[in-house]
Amino acid sequence: MAPYDDRDGYIWMDGEFVPWRDTKVHLLTHALHYASSVFEGERAYNGVIFKSRQHSERLHNSAKIMGFDIPYTVDQIEDAKKEALARSGLESAYIRAIAWRGSEMMGVSAQQNTIHLAIAVWHWGDYFADKMKGIRLTHAQWRRPAPDTAPCHAKAAGLYMICTLSKHAAEKDGYADALMLDYRGQVAEATGANIFFVRDGAIHTPTPDCFLNGLTRQTVIGLAKERQIEVIERAIMPDELSTFSECFITGSAAEVTPVSEIGEHIYKPSDISQYMVDDYSNLVRGVKV
């Protein structure tokens, strides 16, 4: 795979398309030192970005939570994403929109810094291969923070620091990902995806009160309810992990991916996992069933 800084094509940056290799920021950019950036990860299927406007609206909301305003409207971001996708020549693609504080001021306070926005598009296949086999998760050392200690409802770069640490540790031990608890010791999510469990025909998922209520998560809950499958959002404790029969994770990158193992707990991807994988795939690709 070509490194991400050395590719052909163009990236939309601050209102214009810039050759891919020339989209650079200064070393003293505030976002690089103080994580003052927010972003979205999106997928396009058959030339259409799934839930594009909801992603653009969330980007704006994340910026507001982080104390800055993006100098482009949601409509302008929508137009830029569509043009970036068209220029890429890709029908199925990953779209990354990111907004950040620039380099006019260096220090904890940077209220006068210019706010920048960029949109990149590239090919990205399945985040996890052979989905119905199920991926293996381990237990993360790090926990999702309390909502009064971090802006947990923003999709902000700084919140992913412990996710990177947890995923690196998991991969080092031969796992695909890790299950994170929250500050209370309750089950929270994987490092970049929400998590669901199945017991006695019902789906259980943690209440997103200290982590992002993902757009894919919301979509899958809707799909389950269309099938008359009960969805229970509640606090889930680690000692319940052995009581579930199925498990799967959801996210724009992961889509719907079954889980076969969380540490010592074994799951068998079965009917409900298959329904959610298929229903989500059909929905995003516009397949009528």
N, C-alpha and C positions, 0 to 999 in steps of 0.2 A: 504494500500500500504506500502511495506517495505521501510524504509528510504534509501536514496541513498548511505549512507556509510555502510550499513549493508546488503549486498546481496551476494549470491553465484556467482561464475563465475570468469572471469579474465578480466583485463583491460590491453591493450597494452600501455606500458609506457617506453619511451626512449629506444625502440628497443627490448623489451622483454615483455612477458606476466607475469603479477604480479597478485596474488590472489586479488580479488576485495577489500576486507577489508584492504589490506596492501598497497594500492596505496595512499601514504601520501606525503605531502610536509611540509617543515619546516615553523614554525610560522613566521619567518622573510623573507619569500619569497617576493621578490619585487612586484610580481603581486598582492599579497593580499593587500599590502599597497598603491600601486600606479597604480593599474589597467593596468599593462603592460602585457596584454594577448589578444590574438585573438582566435576566435573559429568558428566552422561551426556546423550547425544543419542540419542533413540529414535524409532521410527516405529510407528504403529498402522495396521493394515490391516483393513478390515471389522470395526472395533470391537475388535480384539485387538492388544495391544502385542507386537511380535515380540521374542522372547528377553528378555522383561521381567525375569524373575528374574535372569538372568545379568547384565543391566545393573545391577540393584540390588545384586547381590553385588560387582560390580566397583566401584561407587560406595563401598561400605564398605571395600573393599581399598585404593582410592585414598586414602581418608581416613586409613587406618592408615599408609600409606606417608608421608603428609604430617604424621603425628604427632598426629592427633586422632581421636576416636571420634564417630560420628554418633549422636545420642541417640534414634534410632528404629531398630527392628530391620528386617531385610530384609522380613519379613512385613508390618510396618506401612507400609513404603514401597510395597510391592506394593498394599496396600489403598488407599493415598492416590492412587497413580497411576491405578488403576481408577476411583476416584470422580471424580478430576479429568477423566479422559477422558469419563466419563458426563455430567458437568456441562457439558462443552464442547459436547455435542450433535454431535460430529464422529465419523464412522466411520473416516476416514483422517486422520491428524494427526501432528504432530511433538510429542514430549514432552521437555521439558528439566527434569531434576532437578539441583539444585545445592546443595552444602553449603559453609559458609564460617565463618570466625572472625569474631566480632562486634567490638564497639567498646569493651569495658571497659578494655583496655590498648592503648596506642599506642607502638609501638617494634618492633624486630626480634623481641624476645621477647614473646609474648602467650599464655602457657600457661594463664592464668585466664579467657580470653575464652570467652563462650558460643558454642557451635556451633549454627548455624542450618541449616535445611533448607527448600527451597521446590521446588514442582513446578508448571510452567506447561505448558499445552497450546494449540497453535494449528494452523491450517491451513498446510500447506507442501507444495506440489506437487513436481514434479521439480526437483532441484537443478540439473541440466543438461538443457536441452530437446533434443529430436531426438537421442537417445542414439546410435543406430547410425551417425549421421554421424561421430561421434567428436569429442572436444574437443581443443583445441590447448594444449599445455603449453610453457613455456619453462624455462630453467634458473634455479634459485633461487641467490641470492648466499649465503644463510644455510644452515648445516648443522645436522643433528640432533646434539646434544651427546653426549659419552661418558657411559656409565651411572654413572661415578663423579664426574660433575660436575653431574648433574641427576636428579631422580626420574622417569626416563623410562618406567617401567611404571605410573605413575599418570596418570589422565586429569585433569591439573591445569591450571588456567587459565594459569599462568605459562609453561608449555611452548608455548603458542600465540602468544606474542609474535612469534617469528620467522616463524611461519606467516602471521600477518596482514601483516607487512612483505613477505614473499615474494609473497603473493597480490595485495596492492596493487600491487607493482611489475609483476607479470605482467599484471594488468588494464590498467595504464597503457600497456603496450606492445601491447595488443590480444589477449592470451591469456586463456584461462579459468582457468588454474592454473599451478603451477610444480612441477618435479621437484626434490626436495631430496636432496642427498647427506648422508652422515653424517660424523662427525669423522675417519674414515679415508679419506674420498674415495670410499666405496662408495655405490651407489644405495640410497636409503632409502625414501622415500615421497613422495606429493604433500602439499600443505599441510594437508589434512584427510582424507586417504584413503590406504589402502595401495595398492600397485601390483603388477601382474602383467604378464608378458610371455609370448609364445608363439613357440616355434621348433621346427620339425619335429614338430608334433603334441603337444609337451609344454609344460606351463606352468612358468615359472620365476618365483620371487618372492623378494625379499630376506628373509633371516632376521631376525626382529624382536627383535634383541638390544639395540637402543638406541632403539626406538620402540614404540608400542603395537601389540600383537598384536590387531587389531580383531576384534570379534565377527562382523562381516560377512566379514572376511577368512577367519576360521575356517570360516564357513558355506560360502563359495564353494569352499574347498579340499575340504570334504566333498562338495559337489555334483559337483566335477570327478572325484573318485575314484569316485563312484557311476557315472559315465559311463566309467570305466576310462581316464581321461585321467591321464597321469603328472604329478605335481606335484613340482617340485624346489625345495626351500627352500635357498638358498645365498647366498654373497656374490656380488654382481653389480657389475662395474666399468663405469664410463661408456663405455669403448671397446667394450663389447659392445652398446650400444644400436642400432647399425646392423645387427646380426645377427638381430634379432627381426622377425617378420612382423606380429604383433598385439600390442596393449597395452590394458589396461583397469585402471581403479581401482575400489576398493570402500570403502564406508563406509555408516553408517546414513543419512546425508544423501544421499550420492552414489549409494547402492545399488550397482549394477554399471553403470559408464559406460565405454564404449570410448574410446580415445585415438587420434587420427589423426596427431598430430605432437608430438614433443618437440624443440623447437628445429629443428635441421637434419635430424632423423630423421623419416621418414614411415612411417606404419603404415596398413594397410587393415583395418578391422574386418571379420572374416570369421566362419567357422563357429564356432570356439571362443568368441569373444566373444559371438556370438548365442546359443549354448547357455547361457552363464553368465547373460546378461541374462534370457533366458526362464525358465531353471530357477529363478533366484532370485525372479523375479516370481511364478512359480507357487507356490513354496514359501511366501512371506510372505503370499500371498492365499489359501492353502489350496486351490489348484487341483490336482486330481489329474490326472496325465497318463499 
